């Protein structure tokens, strides 16, 4: 059986035989190692695409910035459970903030923003709930 049309019972079909016609085991291991490394790198790259669009319906403080209402691109880098969040409007980074990832009982149908209202009437973003997951990025007050 061939894997991707490259590997057969005797090994790779592309010149990996030694001078006596046998399979070169060192080349097989090297090619297999390269294949496994490539697959691992692709899996890590796919898993690191942690970003989503959030609609902030109300003006609120996040990090050091006051965010106006509107659509923002939010990306985050997770360091279990710590998270660094970057908020951008278009291509311009508006703010970064530190938070932590927490699990909730059920999956969220939409991206959601949870606000905390302060006594002076201002608001701050306390959570970002991520669509399709049971994860929320929580910001300390």
N, C-alpha and C positions, 0 to 999 in steps of 0.2 A: 504494500500500500504506500502511496506517495503522499507526503506532506507538502502542500503548496507546489506539487510537481517537481520538487527538488530532491527529496530524500526517498530512497528505495531500501529494500532489504540489505543491500550491500553498502549503503551509505549515500553520500551526495553523488550525483551523476556528473558532476563537472570536474573531471580530472583529479580525483582524490585517490587514485590507485597508485601503489608503489611500483617500482620497476619490475617486480615479479608478477604483477597483475592483481595482487591482493589489495584490500582496502587499507588506507593509511589511517590508523585509529587516532593519531594526534590531530590530523586535519579535521576529522569528524568531531572531536571534542571542541576544537577551536571554533568551528562553524556553529556548533550547538550553543556554545557559550555566547557567541556574538548574537545569535538569534534570541536567546533568553534575555540577554541584556537589552536588546532592541525592544522587545515586547514589554519589559519592565519600565523602560524609559517612556514608552508610549502610554502605558497605564498611569504612570505618575503625572505625565503632562495632562492627560484627560481629567484626572482627579483634582488637579490644581486650578482648574477653571472655575473658581468660586466667585461668581458675580451674578447680579440680577438687577432689574429695574424696579424701583419703588416709587410710588406716588405718595408724596407727603402732602396731605390735604390741608394742613395748617402750618403756619410758621412756627418753628421751634428751634431750640438750641441743641446742638450736638457737638461734642468736643468744645472747641474754642469759637465756633461759628454759629451765627443765627441763620438758619436755613429758611428761605422763603418757601411758600407752598409751590409745588410743582413736581415734575418727573425728574428723578435722579438715577444715575448709574451707581450702584453700590457694589464694591468688591471687598473681599475680605481674605485675610491670610490667617489660617488657624494654627495655633501652637498648643493645642489640647490642654486645657479648655480655653486658654487665652486666645483672643482674636483681635487683630488689628484691622479696622474698617476704614476704607477710603471712599469718600462720597464725591462724585463728580457730576457736573452739569455740562452735558456735551463732553468736550475733551478737557475742560478745565477742572482741576481738583479743587473742591471747595473746602473740605476739611478731612482730617483723619481723627479717629477716636479709638480708644482701647475698650474692649468689652470681654465678655466670656460667652461661650457656647453652652446652652442648656437644652435639655430634652423636655418636650411637653407630651401629654398623653396621646394626642392624635395628630395626624398629618394636617397641614394647612392647605386649603384649596387655593389660596391667593397669597401673594406677598402682603404682609400687614405691618402697619406702624402703630406702636403703642406709645401713648404720650403720658407724661406726668404733668399735671397742672399745679403750679406753685401758688402760694398765697397772694403774690403780687399780680396774678393773672397771666404770667408768662408760662410757656410750656417747654418741656425738654423731651427728647426722644428717649424712652426707657427700654424699648425692645424693637427689634426687627424680626418678624416671623417669616421664615423662608418657605415659599410655595413648594408643595410636593414633598416636604419633609416634616419631621416633628421637632425641628431645631429652631431655636430662637437665639439671636444675639442680644445679650442683656448688657445694658450700660449702667454702671453705678451712678447714683445720684450725687 
